[in-house]
Amino acid sequence: MADGAGQTPPDEPGPAGPASPGSWGAPVPGSWSPPSAGGDGGTPGGWQAPGQPPGDGPGAPGGWGTPGGWGSPGGWDPSGGQQPWPGQAPGQPPPGWGPGPWGRPPIAPKPGVIPLRPLSVGEILDGIFSTIRANPGATLGLTLGVSAVVEIVITIIMIAGEDSSTGASIIFEALIFMLTTALGIFLSGVLAVVVSEAALGSRISAGAAIRRAAPRLGGLVVLSIAVMLLSALGLIALLVGAIVVAVFLSLASPAYVLEGQTVRGALRRSRDLVRGAWWRVFGIGLLAGLVGGILMMIVSVITTVILDSSDSLADSTLTDLTIAGHIVNAIGTLIGTTIATPILSGTAVLLYIDQRIRKEGLDVTLAEAARQRSTGS
């Protein structure tokens, strides 16, 4: 991603490497940084004042951190100083921009898995599955590989604790909980990078996504613990309080990974993005959870039928599994996790992008970033 001094080396070969997490910086009120290179004024990754036209400046053209606005009321501003898109005539809007038929709003560009404008529920869900189709290795493959390792360890722990004492069982349960939590934290961080790249029409390998997310994983652990503790405090008051707190903090992970925020800053950032749209975020998150839950339930039912069909796997009540039964149960859990995790994590990332588009005009910055990648800038 470009900055005032030049470009950092890309993570992968191609015309432009993926953006560094720091280029997603949260808006800084009072400063001004247009989403195009050259000229003067502004700070890289800084705030573009609402209503100001995109102009020239040394800010990060491809960064996600510069919320911009439309160049002029009602459409594209050809005098904003941007370099033209491929096939764009001088002084004309980029391909795909402009008034729609019957006076409808302008058609937004779609360089990646989502159109660069406020998203509908269907577009968010479609963007998740499009990301999985475009990046099977970095979504399903990565989830399957990492989950398999964790599930093997959990299965060994469960077999070892089959006839253990109460104290040992509590320790084993705690270990399983920590492993499962660590798996979720790791995948949420890596998938945030994958989905953010897919929104710009870029593919990224599992290894590159892990390298991008690795410096933020330690803080993600602290962030996840903070979210759980704050949600638990809400639970002490009322179950409704826990849900309210959890929804307000549901966008903290993508904000932390993509903007380079501190843990406290990511929590505040999520609260600010969700404020005024709580019901929308809650409803879409609930819908994605239902989709993932139904898919996991289907796998669970199939696993239960297999376990119940053979006396060599479990007793009639499925409470006492044999070693083979534990292995079959672990395979079923692994398949369910592989299917559901990209859906849930992808929903959080696309909701984060959607809220920034709605509140900060991030679509203008994303369009500029996609244009620069398409031209190899």
C-alpha positions in Angstrom: 0.0 0.0 0.0 1.3 3.4 -0.9 2.3 5.9 1.7 4.2 9.2 1.6 7.5 7.6 1.0 6.5 5.0 -1.6 5.2 1.4 -1.5 5.9 -1.4 0.8 6.8 -4.8 -0.8 3.7 -6.9 -1.6 3.1 -10.1 0.3 2.5 -12.0 -3.0 3.6 -11.5 -6.6 1.3 -9.3 -8.7 0.7 -5.7 -9.6 -0.1 -4.7 -6.0 0.3 -6.5 -2.7 -2.3 -6.6 0.0 -2.7 -3.7 2.2 -1.0 -3.6 5.5 -3.3 -3.6 8.6 -2.2 -0.1 9.5 -3.6 1.4 6.3 -7.1 0.7 7.7 -6.6 3.5 10.3 -9.8 4.8 12.0 -10.8 8.4 10.9 -9.1 11.2 12.8 -11.6 14.1 13.1 -10.1 17.4 12.0 -7.5 16.1 9.5 -8.1 15.7 5.8 -6.7 13.1 3.5 -8.2 12.5 0.1 -8.1 9.0 -1.5 -5.7 9.9 -4.3 -2.0 10.4 -4.6 -0.1 13.6 -5.5 -0.4 17.2 -4.6 -0.4 18.3 -1.0 -2.5 18.3 2.1 -3.8 15.5 4.3 -2.1 12.7 6.2 -1.8 9.1 5.0 -4.8 7.0 6.1 -6.4 10.1 7.8 -9.9 11.5 7.9 -11.5 13.1 4.9 -14.1 15.7 6.1 -17.7 14.7 5.3 -18.9 16.4 2.1 -15.4 17.4 0.9 -14.5 16.4 -2.6 -11.8 13.8 -3.2 -8.7 15.7 -4.2 -4.9 15.5 -4.3 -2.7 14.6 -1.4 0.0 12.2 -0.2 -2.4 10.0 1.7 -2.5 6.2 1.1 -4.5 5.9 -2.1 -5.3 2.2 -1.7 -5.8 2.3 2.0 -9.0 1.4 3.8 -8.5 4.0 6.5 -9.6 7.1 4.6 -13.4 7.5 4.7 -14.3 9.8 1.8 -17.4 11.3 0.3 -18.8 11.7 -3.2 -17.1 14.4 -5.2 -20.3 16.4 -5.7 -23.9 16.0 -4.6 -25.6 13.2 -6.6 -22.7 11.6 -8.3 -19.1 11.3 -9.5 -16.8 14.4 -9.6 -14.6 14.2 -12.7 -12.4 17.0 -11.4 -11.3 15.2 -8.3 -7.8 14.6 -9.7 -8.0 10.7 -9.7 -6.2 8.8 -12.4 -8.7 7.3 -14.9 -9.8 3.7 -14.7 -8.9 1.4 -17.6 -11.3 2.4 -20.5 -12.4 5.6 -18.8 -12.6 8.7 -21.0 -11.2 11.9 -19.6 -13.7 13.8 -17.4 -16.1 10.8 -17.4 -17.1 8.5 -14.5 -15.5 5.1 -14.2 -17.1 2.1 -15.9 -20.2 1.1 -14.0 -20.7 4.5 -12.4 -23.4 6.9 -13.3 -27.2 7.2 -13.1 -29.2 3.9 -13.3 -32.3 3.5 -15.4 -35.5 5.3 -14.4 -33.6 7.8 -12.3 -32.4 5.3 -9.8 -29.2 5.9 -7.7 -25.8 5.5 -9.4 -24.6 2.0 -10.1 -21.6 1.3 -7.7 -18.5 -0.5 -8.9 -17.9 -4.1 -7.8 -14.2 -4.9 -8.0 -14.6 -7.9 -5.6 -17.2 -9.9 -3.8 -19.4 -6.9 -2.8 -20.6 -3.7 -4.6 -18.9 -0.6 -3.1 -22.0 1.0 -1.5 -24.2 0.3 1.5 -25.0 -3.5 1.4 -28.3 -5.3 1.7 -28.6 -8.5 3.8 -28.6 -10.6 0.6 -25.4 -8.9 -0.6 -23.6 -9.6 2.7 -24.5 -13.3 2.6 -23.7 -13.5 -1.1 -20.3 -11.8 -0.4 -19.5 -14.4 2.3 -20.1 -17.4 0.0 -18.4 -15.6 -3.0 -15.4 -15.2 -0.8 -15.4 -18.9 0.1 -15.7 -19.8 -3.6 -12.9 -17.4 -4.7 -10.6 -18.4 -1.8 -11.3 -22.0 -0.9 -7.7 -22.6 0.3 -7.6 -19.6 2.6 -11.1 -20.2 4.0 -12.3 -23.8 3.9 -8.8 -25.3 3.5 -7.2 -23.2 6.3 -10.2 -23.8 8.6 -10.1 -27.5 7.9 -6.3 -27.9 8.5 -6.2 -25.9 11.7 -9.4 -27.4 13.1 -8.2 -30.9 12.3 -5.1 -30.4 14.5 -7.2 -28.9 17.4 -9.8 -31.6 17.0 -7.2 -34.4 17.2 -5.8 -32.9 20.4 -9.4 -32.5 21.9 -10.3 -36.1 21.0 -7.1 -37.4 22.7 -8.0 -35.4 25.8 -11.6 -36.7 25.8 -10.4 -40.3 25.5 -7.9 -39.8 28.2 -10.5 -38.3 30.5 -13.1 -41.0 29.9 -12.7 -42.7 33.3 -10.9 -39.9 35.2 -11.8 -38.3 38.5 -14.0 -35.2 38.8 -11.0 -32.9 39.3 -9.2 -34.3 36.3 -12.4 -33.9 34.2 -12.7 -30.2 35.1 -9.0 -29.7 34.0 -9.7 -31.6 30.7 -12.8 -29.5 30.1 -10.9 -26.3 30.7 -8.2 -27.4 28.2 -10.8 -28.2 25.6 -12.5 -24.8 26.2 -9.1 -23.0 25.8 -8.2 -24.9 22.6 -11.6 -24.2 21.1 -11.4 -20.5 22.0 -7.9 -20.2 20.6 -9.0 -21.8 17.3 -11.9 -19.3 17.0 -9.5 -16.3 17.7 -6.9 -17.5 15.2 -9.5 -18.1 12.4 -11.3 -14.8 13.0 -8.1 -12.9 12.6 -6.9 -14.7 9.5 -10.4 -14.7 7.8 -10.7 -10.9 8.4 -7.7 -10.5 6.2 -9.0 -12.9 3.5 -12.5 -11.2 3.3 -11.0 -7.7 3.3 -8.9 -8.7 0.3 -11.8 -10.3 -1.5 -13.8 -7.1 -1.1 -11.2 -5.4 -3.4 -11.2 -8.3 -5.9 -7.9 -9.7 -4.7 -7.1 -13.3 -3.7 -4.6 -14.1 -1.0 -3.0 -17.4 0.0 -3.5 -19.0 3.4 0.2 -18.4 4.2 0.1 -14.7 3.3 -3.1 -14.2 5.3 -1.5 -15.9 8.4 1.6 -13.7 8.0 -0.6 -10.6 7.8 -2.7 -11.6 10.9 0.2 -13.0 13.0 1.3 -9.7 14.6 -2.2 -9.1 15.8 -3.0 -12.5 17.3 -1.6 -11.8 20.8 -3.8 -8.7 21.1 -6.8 -10.6 19.7 -6.5 -13.0 22.6 -6.7 -10.0 25.0 -9.5 -8.5 23.0 -11.5 -11.8 23.0 -11.2 -12.1 26.8 -12.3 -8.5 27.2 -15.4 -9.1 25.0 -16.3 -12.3 26.9 -15.8 -10.5 30.3 -17.9 -7.5 29.3 -20.6 -9.8 27.8 -20.6 -11.7 31.1 -21.0 -8.4 33.0 -24.1 -7.8 30.8 -25.3 -11.3 31.6 -25.1 -10.5 35.3 -27.6 -7.7 34.8 -29.8 -9.5 32.3 -29.5 -11.9 29.4 -30.7 -9.1 27.3 -27.8 -7.0 28.6 -25.3 -9.6 27.5 -26.8 -9.7 24.0 -26.7 -5.9 23.7 -23.1 -5.7 24.8 -22.1 -8.6 22.5 -23.6 -7.0 19.5 -22.0 -3.6 20.2 -18.6 -5.3 20.4 -19.2 -7.7 17.5 -17.1 -5.7 15.1 -14.1 -5.3 17.4 -12.1 -8.2 15.8 -12.0 -6.8 12.2 -11.4 -3.3 13.5 -8.4 -4.6 15.6 -6.9 -6.7 12.8 -7.5 -4.3 9.8 -7.0 -0.9 11.4 -4.1 -1.7 13.8 -6.2 -0.5 16.7 -5.3 -1.1 20.4 -7.6 -3.5 22.3 -9.4 -0.5 24.0 -9.5 1.4 20.7 -11.1 -1.7 18.9 -13.8 -2.0 21.5 -14.6 1.7 21.2 -14.5 1.5 17.4 -16.9 -1.4 17.3 -19.3 0.5 19.7 -19.2 3.6 17.5 -19.8 1.7 14.2 -22.7 -0.3 15.7 -24.3 2.8 17.3 -27.5 3.7 15.5 -27.5 0.3 13.6 -27.8 -2.1 16.5 -30.9 -3.9 15.2 -29.4 -4.3 11.7 -26.2 -5.7 13.0 -28.0 -8.0 15.4 -30.5 -9.2 12.8 -27.8 -10.0 10.1 -25.6 -11.6 12.7 -28.5 -13.7 13.9 -29.4 -14.7 10.4 -25.8 -15.8 9.6 -25.7 -17.7 12.9 -28.9 -19.5 11.9 -27.4 -20.4 8.6 -24.2 -21.7 10.2 -26.2 -23.4 12.9 -28.4 -25.3 10.5 -25.5 -26.5 8.5 -23.8 -27.7 11.7 -27.0 -29.3 12.9 -27.2 -31.3 9.6 -23.7 -32.6 10.1 -24.5 -33.4 13.8 -27.6 -35.4 12.9 -25.6 -37.4 10.3 -22.9 -38.0 12.9 -25.5 -39.1 15.5 -27.1 -41.5 13.1 -23.7 -43.1 12.4 -22.9 -43.4 16.1 -26.3 -44.9 16.9 -26.1 -47.4 14.0 -23.2 -49.4 15.5 -22.7 -50.9 18.9 -18.9 -50.7 18.3 -19.1 -46.9 18.4 -21.3 -46.1 21.3 -23.9 -47.4 23.7 -27.6 -46.9 23.0 -27.7 -43.6 24.8 -24.6 -42.2 23.1 -23.2 -41.3 26.5 -20.3 -43.8 26.4 -18.3 -43.6 23.2 -15.6 -46.0 22.2 -12.3 -44.8 20.8 -13.7 -45.3 17.3 -16.8 -43.4 18.4 -14.7 -40.5 19.6 -12.9 -40.4 16.2 -16.2 -40.4 14.3 -17.6 -37.7 16.6 -14.4 -35.6 16.1 -14.7 -35.9 12.3 -18.3 -34.7 12.4 -17.3 -31.7 14.6 -14.5 -30.9 12.3 -16.7 -30.9 9.2 -19.3 -28.7 11.0 -16.6 -26.2 12.1 -15.1 -26.0 8.7 -18.4 -25.1 7.1 -19.7 -22.7 9.8 -16.6 -20.7 10.8 -16.0 -18.9 7.5 -19.7 -17.9 7.4 -19.7 -16.4 10.9 -16.3 -14.7 10.7 -17.1 -13.4 7.1 -20.3 -11.9 8.3 -18.5 -9.8 11.0 -16.0 -8.5 8.4 -18.6 -7.6 5.8 -20.8 -5.9 8.5 -17.7 -3.9 9.5 -17.1 -2.8 5.9 -20.8 -2.0 5.4 -21.0 0.1 8.5 -17.9 2.1 7.5 -19.4 2.6 4.0 -22.6 3.9 5.6 -21.0 6.1 8.3 -17.6 7.2 6.7 -18.0 6.9 2.9 -15.4 4.1 2.8 -16.7 3.0 -0.6 -14.9 5.9 -2.3 -11.6 4.8 -0.8 -12.2 1.2 -1.7 -13.1 2.2 -5.3 -9.8 4.1 -5.6 -7.9 1.2 -4.0 -9.4 -1.2 -6.5 -8.7 1.1 -9.4 -5.0 1.4 -8.4 -4.7 -2.4 -8.2 -6.3 -2.8 -11.6 -3.8 -0.4 -13.1 -0.8 -1.8 -11.2 -0.2 1.5 -9.4 
